């Protein structure tokens, strides 16, 4: 599973990355985390509001930082 965090590298982006990792680890998933901070990469992915989380290139969260439990539900 590939997790991508889209954002500038701000505190909210870092928190989203930490929550996504915690969710994947708690579920015992094999994952790879990538952070996309390049504005062109963010735009090319179709992200309108950062931070955003994509799972296998599908945006599942945009413009907010969900809790670990919410991310787990989306990964299940």
Protein Blocks (a to p, Z undefined) as FASTA:
>chain_A
ZZddddehiaklmmmmmmmmmmmmmnopacdddddfbfklmmmnopabdcdddeehiafb
ghiacdfklmmmmmZZ
